[in-house]
Amino acid sequence: MSDFFRSMVKELNDENTTIAEDGLNSSEFSGTVDTGSYILNAALSGSLYGGVPNNKITAFAGESATGKTFFVMGVVKQFLNDNPDALFFTLTLKLL
């Protein structure tokens, strides 16, 4: 794990922000779904071959047109490939 990520988490000084590789909250963490990006995998799980925790809610946030939907759809595709019996649906809300 890069010192950069460890120092970033330490700088946040938030008890709920941890690095999955450290095993903290391990009773809630059972595996990962590959994001398709080694850098994003490392940022999320501490491993190039990790990714998004498979049993936690993860939010991707950022500026418009930065690739959030691209990455999320890649994660969804990988999850569905690994879990063919899973159900996937989307919900779109329009605010008036």
C-alpha positions as CSV (number, residue, x, y, z in Angstrom):
1,M,0.0,0.0,0.0
2,S,1.4,3.3,-1.0
3,D,2.3,5.8,1.7
4,F,0.3,8.4,-0.2
5,F,-3.0,6.6,0.5
6,R,-2.2,6.0,4.1
7,S,-1.3,9.6,4.7
8,M,-4.4,10.7,2.9
9,V,-6.6,8.6,5.1
10,K,-4.7,9.8,8.2
11,E,-5.1,13.5,7.1
12,L,-8.9,13.0,7.0
13,N,-8.9,12.2,10.7
14,D,-12.3,10.4,10.4
15,E,-12.9,7.3,12.4
16,N,-15.2,5.9,9.7
17,T,-12.6,6.2,6.9
18,T,-10.3,3.2,6.8
19,I,-8.2,1.2,4.4
20,A,-9.9,-2.2,3.7
21,E,-6.5,-3.9,3.5
22,D,-5.9,-3.1,7.2
23,G,-8.7,-5.4,8.2
24,L,-10.6,-2.8,10.2
25,N,-14.3,-3.5,10.1
26,S,-13.4,-6.8,8.6
27,S,-16.6,-8.4,9.9
28,E,-18.5,-6.1,7.4
29,F,-16.1,-6.6,4.5
30,S,-16.1,-9.9,2.6
31,G,-14.6,-9.1,-0.8
32,T,-14.3,-6.8,-3.7
33,V,-15.6,-6.2,-7.2
34,D,-12.9,-5.1,-9.7
35,T,-13.4,-1.6,-11.1
36,G,-11.4,-2.2,-14.2
37,S,-8.9,0.4,-13.1
38,Y,-5.8,-0.6,-11.1
39,I,-5.5,2.9,-9.7
40,L,-9.1,3.1,-8.6
41,N,-8.9,-0.5,-7.2
42,A,-5.8,0.6,-5.1
43,A,-7.5,3.7,-3.9
44,L,-10.6,1.8,-2.8
45,S,-9.2,-1.4,-1.4
46,G,-5.4,-1.0,-1.1
47,S,-4.8,-3.6,-3.8
48,L,-4.4,-3.4,-7.5
49,Y,-6.6,-6.5,-7.8
50,G,-9.2,-5.4,-5.2
51,G,-11.9,-2.8,-5.9
52,V,-15.2,-1.8,-4.6
53,P,-16.3,-3.6,-1.4
54,N,-18.9,-6.1,-2.5
55,N,-21.2,-5.7,0.5
56,K,-21.0,-1.9,1.2
57,I,-22.6,1.1,-0.4
58,T,-20.1,3.1,-2.4
59,A,-20.8,6.5,-3.9
60,F,-18.9,7.9,-6.8
61,A,-19.0,11.7,-6.8
62,G,-17.3,14.3,-8.9
63,E,-17.5,17.1,-11.5
64,S,-19.7,16.7,-14.5
65,A,-18.1,14.7,-17.4
66,T,-15.3,13.1,-15.4
67,G,-16.2,9.5,-16.1
68,K,-18.2,8.5,-13.0
69,T,-20.9,6.7,-15.1
70,F,-18.2,5.0,-17.2
71,F,-16.5,3.5,-14.1
72,V,-19.8,2.6,-12.3
73,M,-21.1,0.7,-15.4
74,G,-17.8,-1.1,-15.6
75,V,-18.2,-2.2,-11.9
76,V,-21.8,-3.2,-12.5
77,K,-20.7,-5.3,-15.6
78,Q,-18.0,-7.0,-13.6
79,F,-20.3,-7.8,-10.7
80,L,-22.9,-9.2,-13.1
81,N,-20.3,-11.3,-14.8
82,D,-19.2,-12.7,-11.4
83,N,-22.7,-13.2,-10.2
84,P,-24.9,-14.3,-13.1
85,D,-28.0,-14.9,-10.7
86,A,-27.9,-11.3,-9.5
87,L,-30.7,-8.8,-10.5
88,F,-29.9,-5.4,-11.7
89,F,-32.3,-2.5,-12.2
90,T,-32.1,1.2,-12.4
91,L,-34.5,3.9,-11.1
92,T,-34.6,7.4,-12.5
93,L,-36.3,10.2,-10.7
94,K,-37.3,13.5,-12.2
95,L,-37.6,16.4,-9.9
96,L,-40.2,19.0,-11.0
